[in-house]
Amino acid sequence: MPNVKTPAPIQRLERGAVPDLSTLTIGGHTVRRTRLHGTPYTVYSTMVGDEVAGRQISYPEESDCQRHVRAHASITVEGRQRVAMLDTDLHNRIVGILKNKEMDARDLCRMFAKTSAVMGPVLAMLTTERRISKTGTPRRPIYSVPLAAA
């Protein structure tokens, strides 16, 4: 008789059980687990830094993680600029920080983990809207909130 594996028994979901939502490392990729609200399912999110590269409900394999990272890396700088231009929460956080102190563009980029190619158009838009003011030199602009707006 051939060696046949018997399937694993069906596991019952206990209502009071706390699910394991710890972070996984699959082939060098970080995967965060979260619950899908109202269901017994777990969502696996492949992370690239602080950003989600992809999500799936089934347990990810290394090839899934690689596919998510490749798709995330293929997003163009122009696409990230468009997302940042529409992110009003980012705009309000920038203005809120600049109310306390003036900062140069490099420090703002570092603070929000964005590249200067992404933050530059956002800062230019906020300057045009007169929500922030720009001083300094063209190579090292300094941003602050104008006294009238504060």
VMD Tcl script that builds the backbone (N, CA, C; Angstrom):
set m [mol new atoms 450]
animate dup $m
set s [atomselect $m all]
$s set {name element resname resid chain x y z} {
  {N N MET 1 A 0.839 -1.168 0.000}
  {CA C MET 1 A 0.000 0.000 0.000}
  {C C MET 1 A 0.898 1.250 0.000}
  {N N PRO 2 A 0.599 2.221 -0.892}
  {CA C PRO 2 A 1.431 3.422 -0.964}
  {C C PRO 2 A 1.286 4.266 0.301}
  {N N ASN 3 A 2.349 5.028 0.571}
  {CA C ASN 3 A 2.367 5.894 1.744}
  {C C ASN 3 A 1.525 7.142 1.454}
  {N N VAL 4 A 0.337 7.211 2.035}
  {CA C VAL 4 A -0.587 8.309 1.793}
  {C C VAL 4 A -0.717 9.120 3.081}
  {N N LYS 5 A -0.563 10.438 2.938}
  {CA C LYS 5 A -0.719 11.299 4.106}
  {C C LYS 5 A -2.203 11.529 4.374}
  {N N THR 6 A -2.553 11.476 5.611}
  {CA C THR 6 A -3.938 11.791 5.964}
  {C C THR 6 A -4.035 13.297 6.161}
  {N N PRO 7 A -5.129 13.892 5.752}
  {CA C PRO 7 A -5.249 15.337 5.909}
  {C C PRO 7 A -5.306 15.730 7.377}
  {N N ALA 8 A -4.860 16.937 7.649}
  {CA C ALA 8 A -4.894 17.445 9.026}
  {C C ALA 8 A -6.344 17.627 9.452}
  {N N PRO 9 A -6.625 17.394 10.718}
  {CA C PRO 9 A -8.008 17.564 11.161}
  {C C PRO 9 A -8.432 19.030 11.071}
  {N N ILE 10 A -9.703 19.235 10.895}
  {CA C ILE 10 A -10.235 20.594 10.807}
  {C C ILE 10 A -10.121 21.246 12.170}
  {N N GLN 11 A -9.553 22.439 12.183}
  {CA C GLN 11 A -9.409 23.160 13.440}
  {C C GLN 11 A -10.614 24.060 13.649}
  {N N ARG 12 A -11.151 24.032 14.832}
  {CA C ARG 12 A -12.300 24.862 15.147}
  {C C ARG 12 A -11.822 26.205 15.671}
  {N N LEU 13 A -12.491 27.248 15.278}
  {CA C LEU 13 A -12.160 28.592 15.714}
  {C C LEU 13 A -12.857 28.864 17.039}
  {N N GLU 14 A -12.066 29.126 18.056}
  {CA C GLU 14 A -12.639 29.437 19.361}
  {C C GLU 14 A -12.948 30.920 19.420}
  {N N ARG 15 A -14.118 31.266 19.910}
  {CA C ARG 15 A -14.546 32.661 19.940}
  {C C ARG 15 A -13.645 33.534 20.813}
  {N N GLY 16 A -13.196 33.036 21.934}
  {CA C GLY 16 A -12.392 33.846 22.849}
  {C C GLY 16 A -10.901 33.810 22.564}
  {N N ALA 17 A -10.487 33.021 21.585}
  {CA C ALA 17 A -9.056 32.866 21.309}
  {C C ALA 17 A -8.486 34.142 20.692}
  {N N VAL 18 A -7.306 34.540 21.134}
  {CA C VAL 18 A -6.623 35.710 20.586}
  {C C VAL 18 A -5.762 35.232 19.414}
  {N N PRO 19 A -5.987 35.777 18.209}
  {CA C PRO 19 A -5.215 35.322 17.059}
  {C C PRO 19 A -3.770 35.828 17.124}
  {N N ASP 20 A -2.876 35.082 16.519}
  {CA C ASP 20 A -1.465 35.483 16.460}
  {C C ASP 20 A -1.320 36.498 15.324}
  {N N LEU 21 A -1.056 37.755 15.662}
  {CA C LEU 21 A -0.921 38.821 14.668}
  {C C LEU 21 A 0.496 39.372 14.630}
  {N N SER 22 A 1.472 38.539 14.968}
  {CA C SER 22 A 2.855 38.985 14.953}
  {C C SER 22 A 3.342 39.148 13.509}
  {N N THR 23 A 4.430 39.865 13.348}
  {CA C THR 23 A 5.020 40.100 12.035}
  {C C THR 23 A 5.819 38.870 11.607}
  {N N LEU 24 A 5.729 38.536 10.334}
  {CA C LEU 24 A 6.446 37.382 9.777}
  {C C LEU 24 A 7.600 37.871 8.903}
  {N N THR 25 A 8.583 37.025 8.729}
  {CA C THR 25 A 9.631 37.251 7.741}
  {C C THR 25 A 9.622 36.059 6.811}
  {N N ILE 26 A 9.304 36.334 5.533}
  {CA C ILE 26 A 9.230 35.272 4.534}
  {C C ILE 26 A 10.235 35.589 3.443}
  {N N GLY 27 A 11.310 34.826 3.403}
  {CA C GLY 27 A 12.340 35.027 2.386}
  {C C GLY 27 A 12.946 36.413 2.415}
  {N N GLY 28 A 13.086 36.984 3.580}
  {CA C GLY 28 A 13.677 38.315 3.694}
  {C C GLY 28 A 12.672 39.446 3.558}
  {N N HIS 29 A 11.405 39.127 3.325}
  {CA C HIS 29 A 10.365 40.140 3.201}
  {C C HIS 29 A 9.568 40.191 4.499}
  {N N THR 30 A 9.193 41.384 4.918}
  {CA C THR 30 A 8.404 41.556 6.131}
  {C C THR 30 A 6.930 41.476 5.767}
  {N N VAL 31 A 6.200 40.637 6.492}
  {CA C VAL 31 A 4.771 40.460 6.259}
  {C C VAL 31 A 4.046 40.738 7.568}
  {N N ARG 32 A 3.089 41.668 7.524}
  {CA C ARG 32 A 2.302 42.012 8.706}
  {C C ARG 32 A 0.947 41.317 8.617}
  {N N ARG 33 A 0.526 40.754 9.745}
  {CA C ARG 33 A -0.776 40.071 9.796}
  {C C ARG 33 A -1.791 40.956 10.511}
  {N N THR 34 A -2.979 41.086 9.931}
  {CA C THR 34 A -4.078 41.803 10.565}
  {C C THR 34 A -5.358 40.997 10.371}
  {N N ARG 35 A -6.329 41.226 11.224}
  {CA C ARG 35 A -7.617 40.538 11.112}
  {C C ARG 35 A -8.485 41.240 10.085}
  {N N LEU 36 A -9.245 40.481 9.335}
  {CA C LEU 36 A -10.252 41.029 8.443}
  {C C LEU 36 A -11.519 41.161 9.274}
  {N N HIS 37 A -11.922 42.401 9.565}
  {CA C HIS 37 A -12.986 42.687 10.523}
  {C C HIS 37 A -14.261 41.904 10.213}
  {N N GLY 38 A -14.792 41.283 11.240}
  {CA C GLY 38 A -16.059 40.565 11.126}
  {C C GLY 38 A -15.948 39.179 10.527}
  {N N THR 39 A -14.739 38.709 10.282}
  {CA C THR 39 A -14.542 37.386 9.685}
  {C C THR 39 A -13.443 36.659 10.456}
  {N N PRO 40 A -13.333 35.358 10.269}
  {CA C PRO 40 A -12.230 34.631 10.900}
  {C C PRO 40 A -10.935 34.685 10.092}
  {N N TYR 41 A -10.882 35.503 9.042}
  {CA C TYR 41 A -9.743 35.522 8.141}
  {C C TYR 41 A -8.652 36.491 8.596}
  {N N THR 42 A -7.439 36.217 8.139}
  {CA C THR 42 A -6.280 37.060 8.402}
  {C C THR 42 A -5.801 37.642 7.085}
  {N N VAL 43 A -5.489 38.942 7.090}
  {CA C VAL 43 A -4.944 39.599 5.903}
  {C C VAL 43 A -3.431 39.678 6.071}
  {N N TYR 44 A -2.701 39.226 5.068}
  {CA C TYR 44 A -1.240 39.261 5.077}
  {C C TYR 44 A -0.796 40.414 4.180}
  {N N SER 45 A -0.104 41.408 4.758}
  {CA C SER 45 A 0.348 42.585 4.028}
  {C C SER 45 A 1.869 42.542 3.900}
  {N N THR 46 A 2.356 42.503 2.658}
  {CA C THR 46 A 3.793 42.550 2.410}
  {C C THR 46 A 4.231 44.005 2.503}
  {N N MET 47 A 5.241 44.262 3.335}
  {CA C MET 47 A 5.668 45.631 3.612}
  {C C MET 47 A 6.980 45.960 2.900}
  {N N VAL 48 A 7.083 47.197 2.428}
  {CA C VAL 48 A 8.328 47.754 1.913}
  {C C VAL 48 A 8.554 49.021 2.718}
  {N N GLY 49 A 9.426 48.938 3.701}
  {CA C GLY 49 A 9.591 50.063 4.629}
  {C C GLY 49 A 8.329 50.203 5.464}
  {N N ASP 50 A 7.714 51.386 5.407}
  {CA C ASP 50 A 6.471 51.628 6.133}
  {C C ASP 50 A 5.251 51.529 5.227}
  {N N GLU 51 A 5.451 51.214 3.960}
  {CA C GLU 51 A 4.359 51.175 2.997}
  {C C GLU 51 A 3.955 49.733 2.713}
  {N N VAL 52 A 2.660 49.535 2.442}
  {CA C VAL 52 A 2.148 48.215 2.089}
  {C C VAL 52 A 2.358 48.012 0.595}
  {N N ALA 53 A 3.084 46.953 0.234}
  {CA C ALA 53 A 3.342 46.658 -1.176}
  {C C ALA 53 A 2.238 45.802 -1.768}
  {N N GLY 54 A 1.616 44.954 -0.960}
  {CA C GLY 54 A 0.545 44.099 -1.452}
  {C C GLY 54 A -0.146 43.395 -0.303}
  {N N ARG 55 A -1.389 42.951 -0.571}
  {CA C ARG 55 A -2.177 42.250 0.450}
  {C C ARG 55 A -2.786 40.996 -0.152}
  {N N GLN 56 A -2.957 40.007 0.703}
  {CA C GLN 56 A -3.657 38.801 0.291}
  {C C GLN 56 A -4.185 38.097 1.527}
  {N N ILE 57 A -5.167 37.201 1.315}
  {CA C ILE 57 A -5.762 36.498 2.442}
  {C C ILE 57 A -5.077 35.157 2.676}
  {N N SER 58 A -4.587 34.532 1.618}
  {CA C SER 58 A -3.898 33.255 1.803}
  {C C SER 58 A -2.486 33.497 2.329}
  {N N TYR 59 A -1.940 32.494 3.003}
  {CA C TYR 59 A -0.594 32.604 3.562}
  {C C TYR 59 A 0.386 32.823 2.421}
  {N N PRO 60 A 1.185 33.880 2.453}
  {CA C PRO 60 A 2.049 34.201 1.309}
  {C C PRO 60 A 3.276 33.296 1.229}
  {N N GLU 61 A 3.686 33.047 0.007}
  {CA C GLU 61 A 4.946 32.363 -0.251}
  {C C GLU 61 A 5.965 33.431 -0.648}
  {N N GLU 62 A 7.205 33.044 -0.769}
  {CA C GLU 62 A 8.245 34.006 -1.137}
  {C C GLU 62 A 7.973 34.608 -2.512}
  {N N SER 63 A 7.446 33.822 -3.441}
  {CA C SER 63 A 7.144 34.345 -4.778}
  {C C SER 63 A 6.049 35.409 -4.721}
  {N N ASP 64 A 5.072 35.248 -3.831}
  {CA C ASP 64 A 4.033 36.267 -3.663}
  {C C ASP 64 A 4.641 37.577 -3.176}
  {N N CYS 65 A 5.525 37.475 -2.187}
  {CA C CYS 65 A 6.183 38.670 -1.639}
  {C C CYS 65 A 7.010 39.365 -2.712}
  {N N GLN 66 A 7.745 38.596 -3.504}
  {CA C GLN 66 A 8.561 39.178 -4.570}
  {C C GLN 66 A 7.689 39.876 -5.604}
  {N N ARG 67 A 6.547 39.283 -5.932}
  {CA C ARG 67 A 5.626 39.884 -6.892}
  {C C ARG 67 A 5.084 41.213 -6.358}
  {N N HIS 68 A 4.725 41.246 -5.069}
  {CA C HIS 68 A 4.222 42.484 -4.465}
  {C C HIS 68 A 5.293 43.576 -4.470}
  {N N VAL 69 A 6.532 43.215 -4.127}
  {CA C VAL 69 A 7.615 44.200 -4.072}
  {C C VAL 69 A 7.926 44.728 -5.471}
  {N N ARG 70 A 7.939 43.835 -6.474}
  {CA C ARG 70 A 8.188 44.276 -7.858}
  {C C ARG 70 A 7.097 45.235 -8.326}
  {N N ALA 71 A 5.838 44.930 -8.030}
  {CA C ALA 71 A 4.738 45.802 -8.439}
  {C C ALA 71 A 4.826 47.148 -7.732}
  {N N HIS 72 A 5.210 47.115 -6.466}
  {CA C HIS 72 A 5.341 48.363 -5.706}
  {C C HIS 72 A 6.485 49.212 -6.257}
  {N N ALA 73 A 7.579 48.578 -6.631}
  {CA C ALA 73 A 8.736 49.311 -7.154}
  {C C ALA 73 A 8.454 49.890 -8.536}
  {N N SER 74 A 7.507 49.309 -9.271}
  {CA C SER 74 A 7.219 49.783 -10.625}
  {C C SER 74 A 6.342 51.032 -10.625}
  {N N ILE 75 A 5.806 51.409 -9.454}
  {CA C ILE 75 A 5.032 52.646 -9.385}
  {C C ILE 75 A 5.997 53.796 -9.672}
  {N N THR 76 A 5.648 54.629 -10.609}
  {CA C THR 76 A 6.554 55.697 -11.029}
  {C C THR 76 A 6.586 56.823 -10.009}
  {N N VAL 77 A 7.605 57.651 -10.121}
  {CA C VAL 77 A 7.715 58.823 -9.254}
  {C C VAL 77 A 6.521 59.745 -9.489}
  {N N GLU 78 A 6.062 59.850 -10.744}
  {CA C GLU 78 A 4.912 60.696 -11.045}
  {C C GLU 78 A 3.668 60.191 -10.321}
  {N N GLY 79 A 3.515 58.876 -10.228}
  {CA C GLY 79 A 2.375 58.312 -9.502}
  {C C GLY 79 A 2.429 58.655 -8.021}
  {N N ARG 80 A 3.610 58.574 -7.427}
  {CA C ARG 80 A 3.754 58.927 -6.020}
  {C C ARG 80 A 3.527 60.420 -5.804}
  {N N GLN 81 A 3.941 61.244 -6.787}
  {CA C GLN 81 A 3.703 62.686 -6.687}
  {C C GLN 81 A 2.212 62.977 -6.697}
  {N N ARG 82 A 1.455 62.293 -7.573}
  {CA C ARG 82 A 0.007 62.513 -7.633}
  {C C ARG 82 A -0.661 62.126 -6.324}
  {N N VAL 83 A -0.230 61.010 -5.745}
  {CA C VAL 83 A -0.798 60.576 -4.471}
  {C C VAL 83 A -0.502 61.611 -3.387}
  {N N ALA 84 A 0.727 62.111 -3.342}
  {CA C ALA 84 A 1.102 63.099 -2.331}
  {C C ALA 84 A 0.362 64.410 -2.529}
  {N N MET 85 A 0.103 64.793 -3.783}
  {CA C MET 85 A -0.605 66.043 -4.050}
  {C C MET 85 A -2.044 65.973 -3.550}
  {N N LEU 86 A -2.639 64.791 -3.538}
  {CA C LEU 86 A -4.023 64.638 -3.103}
  {C C LEU 86 A -4.153 64.318 -1.623}
  {N N ASP 87 A -3.038 64.095 -0.941}
  {CA C ASP 87 A -3.064 63.687 0.467}
  {C C ASP 87 A -3.209 64.918 1.367}
  {N N THR 88 A -4.452 65.289 1.677}
  {CA C THR 88 A -4.679 66.486 2.488}
  {C C THR 88 A -4.186 66.306 3.915}
  {N N ASP 89 A -4.164 65.071 4.402}
  {CA C ASP 89 A -3.631 64.824 5.745}
  {C C ASP 89 A -2.146 65.178 5.790}
  {N N LEU 90 A -1.403 64.829 4.746}
  {CA C LEU 90 A 0.020 65.187 4.653}
  {C C LEU 90 A 0.176 66.703 4.642}
  {N N HIS 91 A -0.673 67.404 3.885}
  {CA C HIS 91 A -0.602 68.864 3.818}
  {C C HIS 91 A -0.804 69.464 5.207}
  {N N ASN 92 A -1.818 69.000 5.928}
  {CA C ASN 92 A -2.104 69.541 7.261}
  {C C ASN 92 A -0.987 69.237 8.249}
  {N N ARG 93 A -0.379 68.054 8.139}
  {CA C ARG 93 A 0.733 67.721 9.036}
  {C C ARG 93 A 1.947 68.609 8.760}
  {N N ILE 94 A 2.215 68.902 7.484}
  {CA C ILE 94 A 3.332 69.785 7.141}
  {C C ILE 94 A 3.108 71.171 7.737}
  {N N VAL 95 A 1.899 71.720 7.534}
  {CA C VAL 95 A 1.593 73.061 8.064}
  {C C VAL 95 A 1.665 73.046 9.590}
  {N N GLY 96 A 1.163 71.984 10.221}
  {CA C GLY 96 A 1.203 71.890 11.679}
  {C C GLY 96 A 2.622 71.881 12.223}
  {N N ILE 97 A 3.515 71.181 11.560}
  {CA C ILE 97 A 4.913 71.128 12.013}
  {C C ILE 97 A 5.592 72.471 11.789}
  {N N LEU 98 A 5.297 73.109 10.669}
  {CA C LEU 98 A 5.947 74.381 10.364}
  {C C LEU 98 A 5.415 75.526 11.225}
  {N N LYS 99 A 4.286 75.338 11.915}
  {CA C LYS 99 A 3.800 76.367 12.847}
  {C C LYS 99 A 4.744 76.470 14.038}
  {N N ASN 100 A 5.362 75.353 14.422}
  {CA C ASN 100 A 6.249 75.336 15.581}
  {C C ASN 100 A 7.647 75.844 15.272}
  {N N LYS 101 A 8.174 75.511 14.089}
  {CA C LYS 101 A 9.529 75.939 13.741}
  {C C LYS 101 A 9.696 75.899 12.238}
  {N N GLU 102 A 10.668 76.658 11.746}
  {CA C GLU 102 A 10.954 76.614 10.315}
  {C C GLU 102 A 11.915 75.468 10.031}
  {N N MET 103 A 11.772 74.888 8.860}
  {CA C MET 103 A 12.590 73.731 8.486}
  {C C MET 103 A 12.975 73.843 7.026}
  {N N ASP 104 A 14.095 73.210 6.671}
  {CA C ASP 104 A 14.457 73.166 5.264}
  {C C ASP 104 A 13.822 71.929 4.624}
  {N N ALA 105 A 13.837 71.906 3.292}
  {CA C ALA 105 A 13.159 70.848 2.545}
  {C C ALA 105 A 13.731 69.473 2.867}
  {N N ARG 106 A 15.039 69.402 3.041}
  {CA C ARG 106 A 15.679 68.114 3.323}
  {C C ARG 106 A 15.160 67.512 4.633}
  {N N ASP 107 A 15.029 68.367 5.668}
  {CA C ASP 107 A 14.525 67.872 6.954}
  {C C ASP 107 A 13.062 67.444 6.856}
  {N N LEU 108 A 12.264 68.178 6.084}
  {CA C LEU 108 A 10.862 67.789 5.896}
  {C C LEU 108 A 10.760 66.446 5.177}
  {N N CYS 109 A 11.587 66.255 4.149}
  {CA C CYS 109 A 11.583 64.973 3.421}
  {C C CYS 109 A 11.953 63.834 4.356}
  {N N ARG 110 A 12.954 64.049 5.182}
  {CA C ARG 110 A 13.389 63.018 6.117}
  {C C ARG 110 A 12.299 62.725 7.140}
  {N N MET 111 A 11.627 63.768 7.616}
  {CA C MET 111 A 10.604 63.602 8.640}
  {C C MET 111 A 9.423 62.771 8.132}
  {N N PHE 112 A 9.033 62.981 6.884}
  {CA C PHE 112 A 7.880 62.276 6.325}
  {C C PHE 112 A 8.265 61.075 5.473}
  {N N ALA 113 A 9.548 60.723 5.431}
  {CA C ALA 113 A 10.057 59.571 4.681}
  {C C ALA 113 A 9.623 59.631 3.221}
  {N N LYS 114 A 9.790 60.804 2.626}
  {CA C LYS 114 A 9.467 61.002 1.212}
  {C C LYS 114 A 10.709 61.540 0.514}
  {N N THR 115 A 10.806 61.309 -0.778}
  {CA C THR 115 A 11.925 61.845 -1.541}
  {C C THR 115 A 11.651 63.299 -1.886}
  {N N SER 116 A 12.697 64.012 -2.260}
  {CA C SER 116 A 12.513 65.414 -2.636}
  {C C SER 116 A 11.702 65.528 -3.921}
  {N N ALA 117 A 11.748 64.505 -4.772}
  {CA C ALA 117 A 10.944 64.517 -5.998}
  {C C ALA 117 A 9.456 64.457 -5.680}
  {N N VAL 118 A 9.096 63.836 -4.574}
  {CA C VAL 118 A 7.690 63.741 -4.169}
  {C C VAL 118 A 7.287 64.969 -3.357}
  {N N MET 119 A 8.142 65.392 -2.414}
  {CA C MET 119 A 7.792 66.502 -1.525}
  {C C MET 119 A 7.898 67.863 -2.222}
  {N N GLY 120 A 8.778 67.994 -3.200}
  {CA C GLY 120 A 8.968 69.285 -3.869}
  {C C GLY 120 A 7.680 69.876 -4.421}
  {N N PRO 121 A 6.922 69.124 -5.231}
  {CA C PRO 121 A 5.670 69.673 -5.757}
  {C C PRO 121 A 4.637 69.990 -4.667}
  {N N VAL 122 A 4.614 69.191 -3.595}
  {CA C VAL 122 A 3.674 69.445 -2.498}
  {C C VAL 122 A 4.029 70.758 -1.803}
  {N N LEU 123 A 5.324 70.959 -1.514}
  {CA C LEU 123 A 5.751 72.197 -0.870}
  {C C LEU 123 A 5.510 73.400 -1.783}
  {N N ALA 124 A 5.727 73.223 -3.086}
  {CA C ALA 124 A 5.468 74.315 -4.030}
  {C C ALA 124 A 3.979 74.660 -4.060}
  {N N MET 125 A 3.121 73.647 -4.015}
  {CA C MET 125 A 1.684 73.888 -4.018}
  {C C MET 125 A 1.250 74.626 -2.743}
  {N N LEU 126 A 1.781 74.187 -1.580}
  {CA C LEU 126 A 1.428 74.847 -0.320}
  {C C LEU 126 A 1.944 76.282 -0.288}
  {N N THR 127 A 3.082 76.539 -0.926}
  {CA C THR 127 A 3.618 77.898 -1.012}
  {C C THR 127 A 2.727 78.751 -1.910}
  {N N THR 128 A 2.285 78.201 -3.037}
  {CA C THR 128 A 1.401 78.923 -3.953}
  {C C THR 128 A 0.073 79.252 -3.283}
  {N N GLU 129 A -0.433 78.324 -2.480}
  {CA C GLU 129 A -1.690 78.563 -1.749}
  {C C GLU 129 A -1.499 79.499 -0.557}
  {N N ARG 130 A -0.270 79.898 -0.296}
  {CA C ARG 130 A 0.109 80.787 0.812}
  {C C ARG 130 A -0.186 80.167 2.187}
  {N N ARG 131 A -0.168 78.841 2.255}
  {CA C ARG 131 A -0.308 78.172 3.553}
  {C C ARG 131 A 1.045 78.110 4.259}
  {N N ILE 132 A 2.134 78.106 3.463}
  {CA C ILE 132 A 3.488 78.174 4.022}
  {C C ILE 132 A 4.268 79.195 3.216}
  {N N SER 133 A 5.369 79.697 3.786}
  {CA C SER 133 A 6.212 80.642 3.055}
  {C C SER 133 A 7.593 80.029 2.865}
  {N N LYS 134 A 8.262 80.498 1.808}
  {CA C LYS 134 A 9.566 79.949 1.441}
  {C C LYS 134 A 10.597 81.064 1.491}
  {N N THR 135 A 11.680 80.852 2.234}
  {CA C THR 135 A 12.808 81.788 2.279}
  {C C THR 135 A 14.068 80.977 2.023}
  {N N GLY 136 A 15.209 81.568 2.205}
  {CA C GLY 136 A 16.461 80.852 2.004}
  {C C GLY 136 A 16.936 80.974 0.575}
  {N N THR 137 A 17.767 80.045 0.171}
  {CA C THR 137 A 18.342 80.071 -1.177}
  {C C THR 137 A 17.650 79.023 -2.039}
  {N N PRO 138 A 17.809 79.127 -3.372}
  {CA C PRO 138 A 17.206 78.098 -4.228}
  {C C PRO 138 A 17.745 76.687 -3.944}
  {N N ARG 139 A 19.015 76.601 -3.529}
  {CA C ARG 139 A 19.590 75.284 -3.248}
  {C C ARG 139 A 19.173 74.748 -1.880}
  {N N ARG 140 A 18.848 75.638 -0.956}
  {CA C ARG 140 A 18.437 75.209 0.388}
  {C C ARG 140 A 17.265 76.076 0.857}
  {N N PRO 141 A 16.071 75.787 0.335}
  {CA C PRO 141 A 14.910 76.584 0.756}
  {C C PRO 141 A 14.515 76.262 2.193}
  {N N ILE 142 A 14.072 77.307 2.898}
  {CA C ILE 142 A 13.601 77.174 4.273}
  {C C ILE 142 A 12.108 77.486 4.273}
  {N N TYR 143 A 11.315 76.609 4.865}
  {CA C TYR 143 A 9.870 76.774 4.881}
  {C C TYR 143 A 9.394 77.090 6.290}
  {N N SER 144 A 8.349 77.922 6.376}
  {CA C SER 144 A 7.728 78.246 7.650}
  {C C SER 144 A 6.289 78.670 7.373}
  {N N VAL 145 A 5.519 78.853 8.436}
  {CA C VAL 145 A 4.146 79.331 8.290}
  {C C VAL 145 A 4.171 80.846 8.424}
  {N N PRO 146 A 3.541 81.585 7.497}
  {CA C PRO 146 A 3.539 83.037 7.623}
  {C C PRO 146 A 2.851 83.476 8.909}
  {N N LEU 147 A 3.263 84.602 9.457}
  {CA C LEU 147 A 2.709 85.078 10.730}
  {C C LEU 147 A 1.215 85.333 10.643}
  {N N ALA 148 A 0.714 85.790 9.508}
  {CA C ALA 148 A -0.719 86.050 9.361}
  {C C ALA 148 A -1.529 84.773 9.429}
  {N N ALA 149 A -0.951 83.635 8.920}
  {CA C ALA 149 A -1.669 82.352 8.927}
  {C C ALA 149 A -1.583 81.665 10.260}
  {N N ALA 150 A -0.563 81.961 11.046}
  {CA C ALA 150 A -0.391 81.304 12.336}
  {C C ALA 150 A -1.394 81.858 13.299}
}
mol reanalyze $m
mol bondsrecalc $m
mol representation Tube
mol addrep $m
